[in-house]
Amino acid sequence: MEAGIRNQPLNFSMIPPEYPVVYSRSSSGKSPADIRKLRAKFEGQQADRKAKEQPPFTFTRPRYDEEYFEAMAKLETA
């Protein structure tokens, strides 16, 4: 935008292309045996956490009593 001129198309050829750096994951330095132990420990913790979770919400059907039907009758006549 430094060299931009009002009401003229922008010239993007002035911007030098910057290529993104290729991502590479670095090594943790742990041995495969240590990684297996840590994964097993993590999976055990996840299983314990899941077992402690509350059960999912269960739907309770509404009770349609006499008061409900009276109110609905009033709404229909209004």
C-alpha positions in Angstrom: 0.0 0.0 0.0 3.0 2.3 0.2 3.2 2.7 -3.5 -0.6 2.5 -4.1 -2.3 5.2 -6.1 -5.9 6.1 -5.3 -8.5 4.5 -7.6 -5.8 2.5 -9.4 -5.5 -1.3 -9.3 -2.9 -2.5 -6.8 0.3 -3.9 -8.1 1.1 -7.1 -6.2 4.2 -7.9 -8.3 6.2 -5.5 -6.0 5.7 -7.9 -3.1 8.5 -10.4 -2.8 7.3 -14.0 -2.6 7.9 -15.6 0.8 7.6 -19.4 0.9 6.4 -21.0 4.1 8.9 -23.0 6.1 8.3 -26.7 5.7 7.1 -28.1 9.1 9.0 -31.0 10.5 8.3 -32.5 13.9 11.3 -32.7 16.2 12.2 -35.8 18.1 11.2 -36.0 21.8 14.3 -38.0 22.7 12.2 -40.8 24.3 12.9 -44.4 23.5 10.1 -46.5 21.9 9.6 -48.4 25.2 9.1 -45.1 27.1 6.6 -43.9 24.5 4.6 -47.2 24.8 4.6 -46.8 28.6 3.4 -43.2 28.4 0.7 -44.1 25.9 -0.5 -46.9 28.1 -0.6 -44.6 31.1 -2.4 -41.9 29.1 -5.0 -44.4 27.9 -5.6 -45.6 31.5 -6.1 -42.1 32.6 -8.6 -41.4 29.8 -10.5 -44.6 30.7 -10.6 -43.6 34.4 -11.8 -40.1 33.4 -14.5 -41.5 31.1 -15.7 -43.9 33.8 -16.1 -41.0 36.3 -18.2 -38.9 33.8 -21.8 -38.4 34.6 -24.3 -40.4 32.4 -25.7 -38.5 29.5 -28.8 -36.4 29.9 -32.0 -38.4 29.8 -35.2 -36.8 28.6 -38.1 -36.7 31.1 -41.4 -36.6 29.4 -43.6 -33.6 30.5 -46.6 -34.3 32.7 -49.8 -33.1 31.1 -52.1 -32.5 34.1 -55.4 -30.7 34.4 -53.8 -27.3 34.9 -52.0 -27.7 31.6 -55.2 -28.6 29.7 -57.0 -25.6 31.3 -54.2 -23.2 30.2 -54.3 -24.6 26.6 -58.1 -24.2 26.5 -57.7 -20.5 27.5 -55.1 -20.0 24.8 -57.3 -21.5 22.2 -60.2 -19.3 23.1 -58.2 -16.1 23.2 
